[in-house]
Every structure is written in C-alpha cells, then in structure tokens.
Amino acid sequence: MASRNIDPETHFRPPQWHFARPGPIQRQRNSKLDEHFAGSGSDRSGDLTREGVQNADDAGRDGATGPVRIRIGFGALSSFRAMVYGAGLMDHLPAIAKQKRMDAVKSVSASEDCKYLTFEDFNTTGLTGDPQTERRYDGDPPNAFHTFFRAEGQTDKIDDRKQGSKGVGKVTFIAASRARAVLGLTCRYDDARTLLFGTAVLHTHRLNGQDYDGDAWFGREESEHVQPLEDIKTIEQFRNDFQLARSEEPGFSIVVPWLDMNDEDGVTPERVVHVVLRDHALPILQGKLVIEVIDLNGTTITIDSSHFLSVLDAQPDTLRAQVRPMAELAAWALAHPPITPTDSLGMHKETAPAWSDPDLISAEQRDRLVAALDAGDPVALRVPIRIRAKGVAATELQSYFDVFLRRDLTAVTGHTVQYVRNGLLISGMSRRVVGVRALVVAEDGGLAGLLRASENPSHTKWNAKPIKDRFTYATGTLAFVVESIKGVAGMLASDPTEKDASIWANELGLPAGDESAIGQPGAGGRKRKRAGKVPTVIPPPPPKKRPYDIAVIPGGFAARPSGRPFAGGLPAQLELQLAYHVRGKNPLAHYENDDFDLTDIVSFPFEERGCMVTERHENRLVIRIDTLEFEFKTTGFDTRRELFCKPRLINSTEPVEDTDDDAEEREQGPAVATAALEGGSL
C-alpha cells in the first residue's frame, strides 16, 4: 500500500484497524460488493454457508485423506475483550453510520458483548500466497491470501472443478457482521506459517476533519503498510477469545464479529443447520464433507454421512418433508451410478443438443425405463454432451451429466427438480415436475466448467448470457441440462401422437401449477409488479386460417390449437419471433437485447404440453408440435409494454388468408398485447 494511503498517525500502534486515506486525485467510490448478492432473497444463512462450504471444498488439499471438515460455531465475547478487536474501528462507526445503506453499523456499541460466528475448515490448504502482496494482476502467481483480504472481484479459481469463480463471495461473511468486518486466522500447508489478519468493507466518511476510504484492515503497521500478525502470543489469545478449534492444522478460520442474528433474516444456528441439510446433502452423503454446528450453549450437532438422516428427522416437519425424499434418492444415486453402457443415452448431433434428437434413446432403453418407473423403482441415466469452447483455444470436450428419477405421486403441485454442480445445490433453479422426484448432477469437468461460468455470484441460478461469448451453442447446452427431466419424459412417450402413450410426458414433464399463477409474484418476472392496474388488451387482428392461435395470458402469451388441421401433418415446427411494439416502426427491427432475453431460463419459464421448444434464442423460439392437444405458455414480459409476436410454420405451406390487413401487418405478423395487464410490471 502506498504511503499516501495510510494515516501516518497510526504508525507503530499495537494491532488494530487501519483505514485507508484517499489520495488527491483518487475517485471517491463506495464498494458495490453487497449488490452482487441483491436478489438472493433473505437467505443470508444460506448465502454464507454456501460460500464457506464451496471455498473449503475448493481449498481441499491434494493427497489429503478423509473428508473436508467444517466447524461452524456461535459464541459471545465480553465487551472488555471485544475492545481489542474493535480498536481503530469503533471510533469510525458513528461517522460511517451517517452514510446511505450503512444503518447496520448504528447498532454496534463498544459496551455490548460481541456475538460472533466462526467458520473453520480442515483438511484444506489455508490461504496461500505472499501475504505482503498488495496489488495483483492476471499472469501473477496465485495468491488466495490477497484474493480474500485485499482484493475485490478477483479470483484464483480457474479449475473447472472449483465451485466459486466471481471473487465476490466473501461479502456474505462481511455482510453478516453489523460492523461489516471479518477476521481470519490461516495455517498454511506449504510454508507452515500461521497468520492473523482482518478486512472491513464500509463507506467513505469524514472523521475529525479527515477523509477516509471505506476499506480497513486489522493488523500491524510496518513501514507504513498493514501486514498480518504472526506473533505467537497474539494468535494464541485470538484462538482462546473466539474458541477456535484450530491449533496448527492447515486450513482457514473465519471470525465474523458483531454477528447479525436478528429474527427476520439474521444468521442463527438453527438456520445454518437447515441450510446444511437442504443444500449440501449430496457431498455429505458421499462422505466428502462433514459439518459441525455449535450453538451459543456449546451444543454440537455433527452432520456427516452416518448422522445425516437422524439429524434431519429431528428438524421441523416442513423441512423433513422437503429434504428426506430427495436425500433418499441421492443416497440411492450414490450407490447406483449410471456407469454401464445401457445406462447411457446416445450422443446428440453435431449441432446444439436437443431432446428431440431421435438418436438419444433406443426402444429397449425406453421400455426398461418405463417398466422400472412403473414398478416404483428409481432409475439412473448418463447423458453425454459436447462442450465447445470459443476463441483461440477452441476445443470440444466430451462431457456428461447424470439424471436420477423416482416416481412420486404424493404432491399434486409436483416436486422441485434439484440441480447439483460439483456437490453444490443450485437452489434458485426452481423447476417443478408432477409425478416424479428428480436429481440432475453435473460433476464432470467440461460441463461443470460451463455451468459454473453461467452462475450468478451467489451460485443459485444459471443464465446463458455470461457464457455466450465463451461457448458455442451456450444457450442450447444450458437449456438441454435444465430441461432434462422434461426431455426424458418426452422420450418415454414412445408415440407422442397417441394420447395414451404420452402419459409419462404428462405426468413427468409439465411444470406444476395452474394458469392462474402465471404472472403472479414468484412466477419469474424481472421487475416489481404494480398493483391496481385494470387489464387492457388490444383487439386481435382479423382471424386467419391457421392451425394454431396465439393468445394473451397475464405477463405473456400462449400458443394453442385453433381447431384447424396442420396441412403437413404432425409433428410441425412453429417459429415465433417476438419484440415489444414500437409505434410506427417494425418491432422486430427495433428489438434490443435489453428488452428481454428468452435464453434467461429463470425469468422466462416455459410450460409445454404436447409440444417442446427445440430452439431458444434472445427473441425467437422454435416449438415442435407433436399432438393436436398441444399448449405452450411463457411469462416474464414487461406488462407495461405491448408484446409483438410473428408466428410461422417452418417448411410448411401454412394456409393463411390475409383479408384487409395493411402492408405493415403483412410484413410484421399479428401482435399480442400485454400492456397494463393485471399485476403491473413483471
């Protein structure tokens, strides 16, 4: 750190917090770290636990025996001892509390006992790298110490097996502290050094007439630089104060002081236990992960492969009902991996993967799967997939993911499909299917790397937008994985044109819920809805002799049969081009990616019956229609704007009679209006 960035008055003081001082030509800037996790809801315990677990797994030592062990402890430090770790920080908090979005620091008082959380991992490497490095750039040696304590938006995780990659996940620990601060003790496996350091992310402020940046570090000033502590006495006192289990074992111990444990969304032992059971069942049941949770009374709950179900059975009924059936399926999946040739589907064609590919499954496989599911037995499938990177180092990898299914008719509203990437549950991918429990697991490096790159910072959702420039057929590849359960269901219908034969597609392949829920809160819109609007719909154009109708539904549209026959028979390919209406102009010519992006599979969910989306682009869909009773629906559009839709049947002499349509209508096709629909903006 340059000398101008450190307050010279703090020179040679005992260990304390040191705030950076701005330079004369430095831009005033507040960190946006917390905004990376905006939208992940109030699951703060989930965000923190997920981040800590994935970091520990990523830091697992090569050659280490046994599982990664994590110890999550809760405790309280007396106000007298807490003063040691608040020195240099407490006097700044009143000034910081005056800034926007810094309300939490108002509640921190030097006279209160300091409640804290500890997050310790074992059988890991610790934070390696030169601890004195204060600036690091691409091409420099990896430096996990710098990345965690001194950097923002940087990461060393370039391995496809690594779970995190955004370099912002540490904010989950910082945000859990009312003082927006964390302390860390790391024992490093490579050089056996033990280091104590701290970092805080606050806002720029003025104290006693002096300006300060929002960044601060806990350590010792040496030659006008803040460096970690290594003296044995200070480290031993730190271990005792925060009741750390670590002595000299390699790994990392995080301490979150002044922990926010509020009743609404604070981090508590009970919530952490629930998150561990809900989100980390697979690696725990695999024997790769063991987590201990210690509450404020010192009671320890051990969650490992031997005790997972017994701990789960002691939880509330709602959590037990949610987790246990899927945990049992996961346990079966671990004992029955799809490794034989008969368990594997065929490789898709050279183009984008699609579940409509007839070569994916043989008649023998289909019969075996249907018979097993009818008998109530679980089934396992390995799905091969091509991963094609773009750029100078363009390569094609043969990868795969696994699908596990068990028939379950206990819930009329269906069950949530669980997607797991490298042992991490992608909890925001809330696809629901009726009649089956389903688990989709991606562990192989090629596909896991693509999925990891598509994730949001909190690792709860996949989106094709971040990977379009990195992978060929990125959208189709991602959709192929996400829609895999519906795809399998469609393949199990040996003759989609026969109603009786499509029972599996009906029972397994449809998202749960009725039409009344579409466009309502939680249905996947992008913007807040405005209540009180009266639905208005622009009258449709004169009827055309098409075998399908395009109709308005709340927040979107539906494609349904019109009662007229398909001239070329079934299956048929229906193309839909979409854009928001632009007054006096061609809507399709004025479509912009910022308007909407149909490759965002979370914001624009599909419902398909008797049909399947075979191509998904930013504003274009291709739907394969298999039965005369088909229905396709999607929502997520801005209801303050009119949605324009131009449909056509591909490779067909579609019978259309344009009666009195003007030239613009003939050029653009029919429009579907969603303006001012009930519920307001999506």
C-alpha positions in Angstrom: 0.0 0.0 0.0 1.5 3.4 -0.9 2.4 5.6 1.9 -0.1 8.3 1.0 -2.9 5.7 1.6 -2.2 5.2 5.3 -2.8 7.6 8.1 0.7 8.4 9.4 -0.8 8.9 12.9 -1.4 5.1 13.2 2.2 4.3 12.6 3.7 1.8 15.2 0.5 1.3 17.1 -0.4 -2.1 18.5 -2.6 -4.4 16.4 -5.8 -2.5 15.4 -7.9 -1.5 12.4 -6.3 0.9 9.9 -8.5 2.9 7.4 -7.0 3.9 4.0 -6.7 7.6 3.3 -7.7 8.8 -0.1 -5.1 10.4 -2.4 -5.5 13.8 -4.0 -6.5 12.5 -7.5 -8.4 9.4 -6.3 -12.0 8.9 -7.2 -14.4 8.7 -4.3 -16.0 5.3 -4.5 -18.1 3.0 -2.2 -17.9 -0.7 -2.7 -20.7 -2.4 -4.6 -19.9 -5.9 -3.2 -23.2 -6.3 -1.4 -25.1 -5.6 -4.7 -23.8 -8.7 -6.2 -26.0 -10.7 -3.9 -29.1 -8.5 -4.3 -32.0 -10.7 -5.3 -30.8 -13.8 -3.4 -33.6 -13.1 -1.0 -33.4 -13.1 2.8 -31.5 -16.4 2.9 -28.4 -14.9 4.5 -27.6 -18.0 6.4 -27.8 -19.9 3.1 -25.5 -17.5 1.2 -22.9 -17.5 4.0 -22.9 -21.3 4.5 -22.9 -22.0 0.7 -19.9 -19.6 0.2 -18.0 -21.1 3.1 -18.6 -24.7 2.1 -17.6 -24.1 -1.5 -14.4 -22.2 -0.5 -13.5 -25.1 1.8 -14.1 -27.7 -0.9 -12.1 -25.6 -3.4 -9.2 -25.5 -0.9 -9.2 -29.2 -0.3 -5.7 -30.5 -0.2 -4.5 -32.8 -2.9 -3.4 -36.1 -1.3 -5.3 -35.3 1.9 -7.2 -38.3 3.3 -10.7 -38.1 4.6 -13.4 -35.6 4.0 -13.3 -31.8 4.2 -14.3 -30.9 7.7 -16.1 -27.6 8.6 -16.8 -26.3 12.1 -19.4 -23.5 12.4 -19.5 -22.1 15.9 -21.6 -19.4 17.6 -20.4 -17.5 20.7 -20.2 -14.3 22.6 -17.1 -12.3 23.6 -17.3 -9.9 26.6 -17.3 -6.2 25.7 -14.0 -5.9 27.5 -12.2 -8.4 25.3 -14.1 -7.2 22.2 -12.4 -3.8 22.6 -9.1 -5.4 21.5 -10.7 -6.3 18.1 -12.6 -3.0 17.8 -9.6 -0.8 18.3 -9.3 1.7 15.4 -12.8 0.7 14.2 -15.3 1.8 16.8 -14.5 5.5 16.6 -15.2 5.5 12.9 -18.6 3.8 13.0 -20.7 6.8 14.1 -19.4 8.7 11.0 -19.9 5.8 8.7 -23.5 5.2 10.1 -24.5 8.6 8.6 -23.9 7.2 5.0 -26.5 5.5 2.9 -27.1 1.8 3.3 -24.9 1.8 6.5 -27.8 1.6 9.0 -26.5 -1.7 10.4 -23.4 -0.1 12.0 -25.6 2.1 14.1 -26.4 -0.8 16.3 -22.8 -1.6 17.1 -21.8 -0.5 20.6 -18.4 -0.8 22.4 -20.4 -1.5 25.6 -22.1 -4.6 24.3 -20.9 -8.2 24.3 -19.8 -9.2 20.9 -21.7 -12.2 19.4 -19.8 -13.9 16.7 -19.7 -16.7 14.2 -16.6 -18.8 13.4 -16.3 -20.8 10.2 -13.3 -23.2 10.2 -12.3 -25.7 7.6 -9.8 -28.6 8.0 -8.1 -30.9 5.5 -7.6 -27.8 3.3 -4.6 -25.7 2.2 -5.2 -22.5 4.1 -4.8 -19.1 2.4 -1.6 -19.5 0.4 0.4 -16.8 -1.4 2.6 -13.9 -0.5 0.7 -12.1 2.3 2.6 -8.8 1.6 1.3 -8.6 -1.9 -1.0 -5.5 -2.2 -1.6 -5.5 -6.0 -2.0 -8.5 -8.2 -2.7 -8.8 -11.9 -3.5 -11.5 -14.5 -0.4 -13.6 -15.0 0.8 -13.1 -11.5 1.2 -16.2 -9.2 -2.0 -17.4 -7.5 -2.5 -15.7 -4.2 -5.5 -16.8 -2.1 -4.5 -14.6 0.8 -4.5 -11.5 -1.4 -7.8 -12.5 -3.0 -9.7 -12.9 0.2 -8.3 -10.0 2.2 -7.1 -7.3 -0.2 -8.9 -7.8 -3.5 -12.4 -7.3 -4.8 -13.7 -9.1 -7.9 -10.6 -11.2 -8.3 -10.3 -15.0 -8.1 -7.7 -17.7 -8.4 -10.4 -20.3 -9.3 -9.8 -21.3 -12.9 -10.1 -25.1 -12.4 -13.5 -26.4 -13.7 -13.8 -28.4 -10.5 -13.8 -25.3 -8.4 -17.2 -24.1 -7.2 -16.7 -20.3 -6.9 -15.4 -18.0 -9.6 -16.7 -14.5 -9.1 -14.3 -13.2 -6.5 -17.1 -11.5 -4.5 -18.4 -14.4 -2.4 -16.6 -13.2 0.7 -19.2 -10.4 1.0 -21.5 -13.0 2.6 -19.3 -13.1 5.7 -18.7 -9.3 5.7 -22.5 -8.6 5.3 -23.3 -10.9 8.3 -21.3 -8.5 10.5 -23.1 -5.4 11.7 -19.7 -3.8 11.6 -19.1 -5.1 8.1 -15.8 -6.7 9.2 -14.2 -10.2 9.3 -11.1 -11.5 11.0 -9.2 -14.6 9.7 -6.6 -17.0 11.0 -4.9 -19.2 8.4 -2.5 -22.0 8.9 -0.8 -22.7 5.5 0.2 -26.2 4.4 3.0 -25.0 2.1 5.2 -22.9 4.4 3.6 -23.7 7.8 3.1 -20.0 8.6 0.2 -19.0 10.8 -1.2 -15.5 10.0 -3.9 -13.3 11.6 -5.5 -10.6 9.5 -8.8 -8.7 9.1 -10.7 -6.7 6.5 -13.7 -4.4 6.6 -15.8 -3.0 3.7 -17.6 0.1 4.7 -18.2 3.5 3.1 -16.1 6.6 2.6 -16.5 9.1 5.5 -15.1 12.0 7.3 -13.9 11.9 11.0 -12.5 14.9 12.9 -12.0 16.8 9.6 -10.1 13.9 7.9 -11.3 12.0 4.9 -11.2 8.2 4.9 -11.9 5.5 2.4 -14.3 2.7 3.3 -11.6 -0.1 3.3 -9.9 -1.0 6.5 -7.5 -3.8 7.6 -6.8 -5.3 11.0 -3.1 -5.9 11.5 0.2 -4.2 12.4 1.7 -1.3 10.6 5.2 -1.9 9.4 6.9 0.7 7.2 3.6 2.3 6.5 2.0 -0.9 5.3 -0.6 -3.0 7.1 0.6 -6.6 7.5 -0.8 -9.7 9.1 0.2 -10.7 12.6 2.4 -13.7 13.3 3.4 -13.4 17.0 2.5 -16.4 19.0 1.0 -14.6 22.0 -1.5 -12.6 19.9 -2.5 -15.6 17.9 -3.0 -17.8 21.0 -5.1 -15.1 22.6 -7.2 -14.9 19.4 -7.8 -18.6 19.4 -8.9 -18.6 23.1 -11.1 -15.5 22.7 -13.1 -16.9 19.8 -12.9 -20.6 21.0 -11.3 -21.8 17.8 -10.7 -25.5 17.3 -7.7 -24.9 15.1 -4.2 -25.3 16.5 -1.6 -26.0 13.8 -3.7 -27.9 11.3 -3.7 -26.4 7.8 -6.8 -24.5 6.9 -8.7 -21.2 7.4 -10.7 -19.9 10.3 -13.0 -17.0 9.7 -14.4 -15.0 12.5 -17.5 -12.7 11.9 -17.6 -10.3 14.9 -20.7 -8.4 15.9 -22.8 -11.0 14.1 -26.3 -10.0 12.9 -28.6 -12.6 14.5 -31.9 -10.7 14.1 -35.1 -12.7 14.0 -36.1 -11.8 10.4 -33.0 -12.8 8.4 -30.1 -13.0 10.7 -27.6 -15.8 10.8 -28.5 -18.3 13.6 -27.5 -21.9 14.4 -31.0 -23.3 13.6 -31.0 -21.6 10.1 -27.4 -22.8 9.4 -28.4 -26.4 10.2 -31.4 -26.2 7.9 -29.2 -24.9 5.1 -26.7 -27.6 5.5 -29.4 -30.3 5.4 -31.2 -28.7 2.4 -28.3 -27.6 0.2 -25.3 -29.9 1.0 -26.9 -33.4 1.2 -25.0 -34.9 -1.7 -21.4 -34.3 -0.7 -22.2 -35.2 2.9 -23.8 -38.5 1.9 -20.9 -39.1 -0.4 -18.6 -38.9 2.7 -16.7 -35.9 1.2 -18.0 -33.4 3.7 -18.5 -33.2 7.4 -20.1 -30.2 9.1 -20.3 -29.4 12.8 -22.6 -26.7 14.1 -22.0 -25.4 17.7 -24.7 -23.2 19.2 -24.4 -20.4 21.8 -24.8 -23.0 24.6 -22.0 -25.1 23.3 -24.2 -27.9 22.0 -22.6 -29.6 18.9 -24.6 -31.1 16.0 -22.5 -33.3 13.7 -23.8 -33.7 10.2 -22.0 -36.5 8.3 -22.9 -39.5 6.2 -23.7 -41.6 9.3 -25.9 -39.0 11.1 -27.5 -37.0 8.2 -30.9 -38.7 8.4 -31.0 -38.8 12.2 -30.3 -35.0 12.3 -32.8 -34.4 9.6 -35.5 -36.4 11.5 -35.1 -34.0 14.5 -36.0 -31.0 12.4 -39.4 -29.4 11.8 -41.9 -31.4 9.7 -41.8 -29.0 6.8 -38.0 -29.3 6.4 -38.1 -33.0 6.9 -40.8 -33.5 4.3 -38.9 -31.3 1.8 -35.5 -32.9 2.2 -35.9 -36.5 3.2 -37.3 -38.0 -0.1 -34.6 -36.2 -2.1 -31.9 -37.3 0.3 -33.1 -40.9 0.0 -32.9 -40.5 -3.8 -29.4 -39.0 -3.5 -28.3 -41.9 -1.3 -29.6 -44.4 -3.9 -27.9 -42.4 -6.7 -24.6 -42.7 -4.9 -25.0 -46.5 -4.7 -26.1 -46.9 -8.3 -24.0 -44.6 -10.6 -25.0 -44.9 -14.3 -21.7 -46.3 -15.4 -22.8 -49.2 -17.7 -23.4 -48.7 -21.4 -27.1 -49.5 -21.0 -27.4 -46.6 -18.6 -26.1 -44.0 -21.1 -28.1 -42.2 -23.7 -26.7 -41.6 -27.2 -24.6 -38.5 -28.0 -26.6 -35.7 -29.6 -25.9 -34.4 -33.1 -23.1 -32.0 -34.0 -25.5 -29.1 -33.7 -26.9 -27.7 -30.4 -28.1 -30.6 -28.1 -31.9 -31.1 -28.3 -34.2 -33.6 -26.6 -36.0 -34.0 -29.9 -33.0 -35.9 -31.3 -34.3 -39.4 -32.1 -30.8 -41.0 -31.6 -30.7 -40.2 -27.9 -32.6 -43.3 -26.7 -33.3 -46.8 -28.1 -36.6 -48.5 -27.9 -35.1 -51.1 -25.5 -33.9 -48.4 -23.1 -37.3 -46.7 -23.2 -39.1 -49.9 -22.3 -36.7 -50.6 -19.5 -37.1 -47.1 -18.0 -40.9 -47.1 -18.2 -41.1 -50.5 -16.6 -38.8 -49.5 -13.8 -40.6 -46.3 -13.0 -44.0 -48.1 -13.2 -42.7 -50.6 -10.6 -41.7 -47.7 -8.3 -38.0 -48.2 -8.8 -35.5 -45.4 -9.2 -33.7 -45.1 -12.5 -30.3 -43.6 -13.4 -29.3 -42.2 -16.8 -26.0 -40.7 -18.0 -26.5 -38.0 -20.6 -23.4 -37.4 -22.9 -23.0 -33.8 -24.1 -20.5 -31.9 -26.2 -18.9 -28.8 -24.7 -17.4 -26.5 -27.3 -15.3 -23.5 -26.3 -14.8 -20.5 -28.5 -11.7 -18.4 -29.0 -8.1 -19.1 -29.8 -8.0 -22.2 -27.6 -11.3 -23.6 -29.1 -11.8 -27.2 -28.1 -14.5 -29.8 -28.0 -14.8 -31.9 -24.8 -16.9 -35.0 -24.5 -18.7 -34.5 -21.1 -21.8 -35.7 -19.4 -24.3 -35.3 -16.6 -26.4 -37.8 -14.7 -30.2 -37.8 -14.2 -31.9 -39.8 -11.4 -35.7 -40.3 -11.2 -38.1 -41.9 -8.9 -41.9 -41.9 -9.4 -43.7 -40.0 -6.6 -47.4 -39.0 -6.9 -47.7 -37.7 -3.4 -47.8 -34.0 -4.3 -50.5 -32.6 -6.6 -48.4 -29.5 -7.2 -45.3 -31.5 -8.1 -41.8 -31.6 -6.8 -38.8 -29.3 -7.3 -36.1 -30.7 -9.6 -32.7 -30.5 -7.8 -29.7 -29.4 -9.8 -26.2 -30.1 -8.3 -23.0 -28.9 -9.8 -19.8 -30.3 -8.2 -21.7 -31.1 -5.0 -23.3 -27.6 -4.8 -27.1 -27.3 -4.9 -28.1 -24.6 -7.4 -31.1 -23.7 -5.2 -32.6 -21.0 -7.4 -33.4 -23.3 -10.3 -36.9 -23.9 -9.2 -38.2 -26.2 -11.9 -41.2 -28.3 -10.7 -42.5 -31.5 -12.2 -45.5 -33.6 -11.4 -45.3 -37.3 -10.5 -41.6 -37.7 -10.0 -38.6 -36.8 -7.8 -35.7 -35.8 -9.9 -32.0 -35.1 -9.3 -29.7 -33.7 -12.0 -26.0 -34.0 -11.2 -23.1 -32.4 -13.1 -19.6 -33.5 -11.8 -17.6 -33.8 -15.0 -15.1 -31.0 -15.6 -16.2 -29.9 -19.1 -19.9 -29.4 -18.3 -19.2 -28.3 -14.8 -17.0 -25.5 -16.1 -19.7 -24.2 -18.4 -22.3 -24.3 -15.7 -20.0 -22.6 -13.2 -19.3 -19.8 -15.6 -23.1 -19.3 -16.1 -23.9 -18.8 -12.4 -24.7 -15.7 -10.5 -22.3 -14.6 -7.7 -24.4 -16.4 -5.1 -24.3 -19.6 -7.2 -28.1 -20.1 -7.0 -29.0 -19.7 -10.7 -27.8 -20.5 -14.2 -28.1 -18.0 -17.1 -26.8 -18.3 -20.7 -25.9 -14.6 -21.1 -22.5 -14.7 -19.3 -21.3 -17.7 -21.4 -22.5 -16.8 -24.9 -19.1 -15.4 -25.9 -17.2 -18.3 -24.4 -19.0 -21.4 -25.6 -20.6 -22.5 -28.9 -24.3 -23.3 -28.5 -24.2 -22.0 -25.0 -27.9 -21.3 -24.8 -28.9 -24.7 -26.2 -26.4 -26.6 -24.0 -27.7 -24.9 -20.8 -31.3 -25.4 -21.8 -30.6 -29.1 -22.6 -29.4 -29.6 -18.9 -32.2 -27.5 -17.3 -35.0 -29.1 -19.3 -33.5 -32.7 -19.0 -36.4 -34.0 -16.9 -39.0 -32.9 -19.3 -36.8 -34.2 -22.1 -36.6 -37.6 -20.6 -40.3 -37.6 -20.0 -40.9 -36.8 -23.7 -38.7 -39.6 -24.8 -40.6 -42.0 -22.6 -43.7 -41.3 -24.7 -42.9 -43.8 -27.5 -45.5 -42.3 -29.8 -46.3 -38.7 -28.9 -49.3 -38.6 -31.3 -51.1 -41.3 -29.2 -52.7 -39.8 -26.1 -52.3 -43.0 -24.0 -48.6 -43.3 -24.9 -47.9 -39.7 -23.7 -48.8 -40.4 -20.1 -45.2 -40.1 -19.0 -44.9 -36.7 -20.7 -48.0 -35.5 -18.9 -47.0 -36.9 -15.5 -43.3 -36.2 -15.6 -42.8 -33.4 -18.0 -45.0 -30.5 -17.1 -44.2 -27.7 -14.6 -46.7 -27.8 -11.7 -49.2 -25.1 -11.1 -52.2 -23.7 -12.9 -52.6 -20.8 -15.3 -53.9 -18.5 -12.6 -50.5 -18.5 -11.0 -48.8 -17.2 -14.2 -47.6 -13.6 -13.9 -48.2 -13.6 -10.1 -45.4 -12.9 -7.5 -42.8 -15.6 -7.7 -43.5 -16.5 -11.3 -40.2 -15.3 -12.6 -40.6 -11.7 -13.7 -37.8 -9.2 -13.9 -39.4 -6.2 -12.4 -41.7 -5.4 -9.5 -45.4 -5.6 -10.2 -47.6 -2.6 -9.8 -50.9 -3.5 -8.2 -54.3 -1.9 -9.1 -54.0 -1.9 -12.9 -57.1 -2.8 -15.0 -56.2 -5.3 -17.7 -56.4 -3.9 -21.2 -55.9 -5.9 -24.4 -55.6 -4.5 -27.9 -58.2 -6.3 -30.1 -56.5 -9.0 -32.2 -56.2 -8.7 -35.9 -58.8 -10.4 -38.1 -58.8 -14.2 -37.7 -56.5 -16.2 -40.0 -56.9 -19.7 -41.1 -54.0 -21.0 -39.0 -54.0 -24.4 -37.2 -52.8 -22.5 -34.0 -53.8 -19.5 -32.0 -51.6 -17.0 -30.2 -53.4 -15.7 -27.1 -52.6 -13.2 -24.3 -52.2 -14.5 -20.8 -51.0 -12.5 -17.7 -47.4 -11.5 -18.3 -47.0 -13.4 -21.6 -48.7 -15.4 -24.2 -49.9 -18.9 -25.1 -49.9 -20.9 -28.3 -52.9 -23.4 -28.6 -54.7 -25.3 -31.4 -57.2 -23.3 -33.4 -59.2 -26.4 -34.4 -57.9 -26.3 -38.0 -55.7 -29.1 -39.3 -52.0 -28.9 -39.9 -51.7 -29.1 -43.6 -48.4 -31.0 -43.5 -49.4 -33.2 -40.5 -47.5 -33.7 -37.3 -45.0 -33.1 -35.9 -44.9 -29.5 -37.1 -42.3 -26.7 -36.4 -43.7 -23.4 -35.2 -41.4 -20.4 -35.2 -42.2 -17.4 -33.0 -40.4 -14.0 -33.4 -41.0 -11.6 -30.5 -40.4 -7.9 -29.8 -42.0 -5.0 -27.9 -44.3 -2.9 -30.1 -42.7 0.3 -31.4 -45.2 2.9 -32.6 -45.0 3.4 -36.4 -42.0 1.1 -36.8 -41.2 -2.6 -37.4 -40.9 -4.1 -33.8 -38.6 -6.9 -34.9 -36.2 -4.5 -36.5 -36.1 -2.5 -33.3 -35.7 -5.3 -30.8 -32.8 -4.9 -28.3 -31.3 -7.4 -26.0 -32.0 -5.2 -23.1 -35.8 -5.5 -23.8 -35.9 -9.2 -22.8 -33.9 -12.3 -23.4 -35.7 -15.6 -23.8 -32.5 -17.5 -23.1 -32.9 -16.4 -19.5 -34.5 -19.7 -18.4 -35.3 -18.3 -14.9 -37.1 -15.1 -15.9 -39.0 -16.8 -18.8 -40.2 -20.2 -17.7 -41.9 -22.4 -20.3 -44.9 -24.7 -19.9 -45.2 -27.3 -22.7 -47.9 -29.9 -23.3 -47.9 -32.0 -26.4 -45.0 -29.8 -27.7 -41.4 -29.0 -27.0 -39.1 -26.0 -27.5 -36.3 -27.1 -29.8 -34.6 -23.7 -30.3 -34.3 -20.9 -27.8 -32.8 -17.5 -28.8 -33.0 -14.0 -27.4 -36.3 -13.1 -29.2 -37.0 -16.2 -31.2 -38.4 -19.7 -30.4 -38.9 -22.8 -32.4 -41.5 -25.2 -31.0 -42.1 -28.7 -32.2 -45.8 -29.6 -32.0 -46.4 -33.3 -31.5 -50.2 -33.5 -30.7 -53.4 -31.8 -31.7 -54.0 -31.0 -28.0 -50.8 -29.0 -27.6 -50.3 -25.9 -25.4 -47.3 -23.7 -24.9 -47.1 -20.9 -22.4 -44.5 -18.5 -21.2 -44.4 -15.4 -18.9 -41.9 -12.9 -17.7 -42.6 -9.9 -20.1 -42.9 -6.3 -19.1 -46.7 -5.8 -18.8 -46.4 -2.1 -19.3 -45.5 -2.7 -23.0 -47.2 -4.4 -25.9 -45.7 -7.7 -27.0 -45.5 -8.2 -30.7 -45.4 -11.8 -32.0 -44.8 -13.0 -35.6 -45.5 -16.7 -35.9 -45.0 -19.0 -38.9 -44.8 -22.7 -39.6 -41.4 -23.8 -40.8 -41.1 -25.8 -44.0 -44.8 -25.7 -44.5 -47.4 -24.2 -46.9 -49.3 -22.7 -44.0 -52.8 -21.7 -45.1 -53.2 -18.0 -44.3 -55.8 -15.7 -45.7 -54.8 -12.0 -45.2 -58.1 -10.2 -45.7 -57.9 -6.5 -45.2 -54.6 -6.3 -43.3 -52.5 -3.3 -44.3 -48.9 -3.6 -45.6 -47.4 -3.2 -42.2 -49.4 -6.1 -40.8 -48.5 -8.3 -43.7 -44.8 -7.5 -43.1 -44.9 -7.8 -39.3 -47.4 -10.5 -38.5 -50.0 -10.4 -35.7 -49.3 -8.6 -32.4 -50.0 -9.9 -29.0 -50.6 -7.1 -26.4 -49.6 -7.4 -22.8 -49.8 -3.7 -21.9 -51.1 -2.9 -18.5 -52.1 -6.4 -17.6 -53.3 -7.1 -14.1 -50.5 -7.1 -11.6 -48.5 -4.4 -13.3 -44.9 -4.7 -14.5 -43.2 -8.0 -14.4 
